[in-house]
Amino acid sequence: MTYPIRPIDESEWPAFARVNEESFGWTPHPQQAERYKAQTEFDRTLAAFDGEQIVGVTGVFSLTMTVPGGQLPVAGVTAVSVLASHRRRGVLSSLMRRQLNDIRERGESVAALYASEALIYGRYGYGRASTELSFTIDSRRSGFVPGAPHDPALRLRVAKPADVRGELEKLFATVVTRRPGRYERVPHTWTAVLADEEHDQNGAGTLRSILAEDDGGVRGYALFRIKSSWDDAGVPDGTLKLYELEASDPAAYALLWRSVLDRDLVTTVQAGGRPVDDPLTVLMADQRQLRPRWADELWVRLVEVDRALTERSYSAPVDAVIEVEDNVCPWNARRWRLTADLTGAECKPVDDEPDVTLPVNALGSAYLGDGTLGEQLEAGLLREHSPGAVRRLATAMSWSPRPWAGLTF
Ligand SMILES: CC(C)(COP(=O)(O)OP(=O)(O)OC[C@H]1O[C@@H](n2cnc3c(N)ncnc32)[C@H](O)[C@@H]1OP(=O)(O)O)[C@@H](O)C(=O)NCCC(=O)NCCS
């Protein structure tokens, strides 16, 4: 059975939102639901219909994402859901295929998403492209290594986040291009980040911010909530939940972390979703005290392999014939010669013998600079025909800092 697919118009929003809420088991507060609607790009929605009923949905945010060496328009796939009554009948597969065609027609070469479950998107050519760490830190054991940066010109300012929104936006705009995977925030994004109704608080109180600044202006900020508590003996035992910590330079970064870790009455700092190469991992004298847990973050799909590969920079010269396997976007499935050096890249269709044969997912995994091609070769997921070709390709595609989006879309 096939289910016709088309974008919705605004009048169909309630039925679209209902599929999302039902499938995720999500009961948004009316203000959350309103924010979600306000963010929606209606011309980029897709709904699958069973007769008059919407049974499956997805959407795209038109993101400007940092990639190695620059920024690109990237399709940020979101709101993927299928009603329980229609699951496992191929509705998602039809939506994904249609969406990838639409993205290609629109001229975006790359799609990215956050996955609710890691098993869903590989079959559509997405690869795990960034990793996030979550820390649970005993703040009493959080001393820094000797030589941690310190700038006496810096001072801290406590402020209500809503009162300093403009300053946070300005600071964020200076850091967004520094790391692949980060994407520019539009006003709706900031409204969601700073949302502070009781239902956003999860019992941890109001959203708070602290800014690091000098006479020249703001150099960083932290956004957090504090769940205060005392143990049975009356000893303070509060938990600080860190949402964001952004800084323009290492001294402001170190000062903000110290401010979070040294907070009075707090014994535990929970920092979810940090980059895998967060400088905190080398600032902490006892790295074990981070108690990190890791998880996949962004999944990336090269929609047009040749364009995507020429639209990023490379860390080292490379010249390789890559044979790409892609049964969802067949226009990618052929041999390409990637030639890149530190000044630019070319990717041309060729019939030459390949140096490497790989599924398109592998290129998606490596695209933002996470170095997973070597592991994939060792695991037998790629085929190397010329000795050393994967190592050279992996070196060229790797990037520092490592990719991280830092905010779900
Ligand atoms: C995930 C979801 C969208 C799948 O929709 P669906 O229409 O049932 O998927 P399809 O029938 O097109 O499945 C296609 C293939 O993916 C597999 N698949 C689908 N969902 C899967 C999951 N959660 N885990 C593992 N495999 C999954 C199917 O088994 C099928 O495999 P096959 O081709 O080998 O038979 C749906 O189950 C859902 O709405 N889940 C809750 C919300 C959610 O997690 N959305 C994803 C947000 S990122």
The ligand as an SDF file (V2000), in Angstrom:
LIG
                    3D

 48 50  0  0  0  0  0  0  0  0999 V2000
   11.0580    5.4450   13.7240 C   0  0  0  0  0  0  0  0  0  0  0  0
    9.7420    5.5080   12.9500 C   0  0  0  0  0  0  0  0  0  0  0  0
    9.6140    6.8740   12.2890 C   0  0  0  0  0  0  0  0  0  0  0  0
    9.7930    4.4050   11.8730 C   0  0  0  0  0  0  0  0  0  0  0  0
    8.6960    4.5510   10.9840 O   0  0  0  0  0  0  0  0  0  0  0  0
    8.1240    3.3050   10.1260 P   0  0  0  0  0  0  0  0  0  0  0  0
    7.1890    3.8810    9.1220 O   0  0  0  0  0  0  0  0  0  0  0  0
    7.6700    2.2620   11.0350 O   0  0  0  0  0  0  0  0  0  0  0  0
    9.4450    2.8070    9.3880 O   0  0  0  0  0  0  0  0  0  0  0  0
    9.4500    1.9100    8.0540 P   0  0  0  0  0  0  0  0  0  0  0  0
    8.2970    0.9860    8.0770 O   0  0  0  0  0  0  0  0  0  0  0  0
    9.6110    2.7580    6.8510 O   0  0  0  0  0  0  0  0  0  0  0  0
   10.7960    1.0920    8.3310 O   0  0  0  0  0  0  0  0  0  0  0  0
   11.8070    0.9600    7.4030 C   0  0  0  0  0  0  0  0  0  0  0  0
   12.8620    0.0400    7.9560 C   0  0  0  0  0  0  0  0  0  0  0  0
   13.4260    0.6070    9.1380 O   0  0  0  0  0  0  0  0  0  0  0  0
   13.2970   -0.2960   10.2350 C   0  0  0  0  0  0  0  0  0  0  0  0
   13.0380    0.5130   11.4290 N   0  0  0  0  0  0  0  0  0  0  0  0
   12.1040    1.4730   11.5650 C   0  0  0  0  0  0  0  0  0  0  0  0
   12.1680    2.0090   12.7940 N   0  0  0  0  0  0  0  0  0  0  0  0
   13.1610    1.3770   13.4380 C   0  0  0  0  0  0  0  0  0  0  0  0
   13.6940    1.4820   14.7530 C   0  0  0  0  0  0  0  0  0  0  0  0
   13.1950    2.3660   15.6340 N   0  0  0  0  0  0  0  0  0  0  0  0
   14.7310    0.6780   15.0960 N   0  0  0  0  0  0  0  0  0  0  0  0
   15.2270   -0.2120   14.1960 C   0  0  0  0  0  0  0  0  0  0  0  0
   14.7560   -0.3480   12.9350 N   0  0  0  0  0  0  0  0  0  0  0  0
   13.7330    0.4250   12.5730 C   0  0  0  0  0  0  0  0  0  0  0  0
   12.1380   -1.1750    9.8750 C   0  0  0  0  0  0  0  0  0  0  0  0
   12.1960   -2.3870   10.5550 O   0  0  0  0  0  0  0  0  0  0  0  0
   12.3180   -1.3150    8.3950 C   0  0  0  0  0  0  0  0  0  0  0  0
   13.3680   -2.2490    8.1450 O   0  0  0  0  0  0  0  0  0  0  0  0
   13.3650   -3.1710    6.8230 P   0  0  0  0  0  0  0  0  0  0  0  0
   13.4110   -2.2210    5.6520 O   0  0  0  0  0  0  0  0  0  0  0  0
   14.5980   -3.9880    6.9820 O   0  0  0  0  0  0  0  0  0  0  0  0
   12.0800   -3.9410    6.8810 O   0  0  0  0  0  0  0  0  0  0  0  0
    8.5160    5.2430   13.8590 C   0  0  0  0  0  0  0  0  0  0  0  0
    8.6780    3.9850   14.4660 O   0  0  0  0  0  0  0  0  0  0  0  0
    8.3170    6.2990   14.9230 C   0  0  0  0  0  0  0  0  0  0  0  0
    7.5930    7.2490   14.7050 O   0  0  0  0  0  0  0  0  0  0  0  0
    8.9700    6.1340   16.1120 N   0  0  0  0  0  0  0  0  0  0  0  0
    8.7800    7.0400   17.2460 C   0  0  0  0  0  0  0  0  0  0  0  0
    9.3210    8.4510   16.9680 C   0  0  0  0  0  0  0  0  0  0  0  0
   10.7590    8.4320   16.5650 C   0  0  0  0  0  0  0  0  0  0  0  0
   11.6100    7.8340   17.2320 O   0  0  0  0  0  0  0  0  0  0  0  0
   11.0700    9.1020   15.4480 N   0  0  0  0  0  0  0  0  0  0  0  0
   12.4240    9.2580   14.9520 C   0  0  0  0  0  0  0  0  0  0  0  0
   12.8620   10.6160   15.3520 C   0  0  0  0  0  0  0  0  0  0  0  0
   14.5630   10.9080   15.0460 S   0  0  0  0  0  0  0  0  0  0  0  0
  1  2  1  0
  2  3  1  0
  2  4  1  0
  2 36  1  0
  4  5  1  0
  5  6  1  0
  6  7  2  0
  6  8  1  0
  6  9  1  0
  9 10  1  0
 10 11  2  0
 10 12  1  0
 10 13  1  0
 13 14  1  0
 14 15  1  0
 15 16  1  0
 15 30  1  0
 16 17  1  0
 17 18  1  0
 17 28  1  0
 18 19  1  0
 18 27  1  0
 19 20  2  0
 20 21  1  0
 21 22  1  0
 21 27  2  0
 22 23  1  0
 22 24  2  0
 24 25  1  0
 25 26  2  0
 26 27  1  0
 28 29  1  0
 28 30  1  0
 30 31  1  0
 31 32  1  0
 32 33  2  0
 32 34  1  0
 32 35  1  0
 36 37  1  0
 36 38  1  0
 38 39  2  0
 38 40  1  0
 40 41  1  0
 41 42  1  0
 42 43  1  0
 43 44  2  0
 43 45  1  0
 45 46  1  0
 46 47  1  0
 47 48  1  0
M  END
$$$$
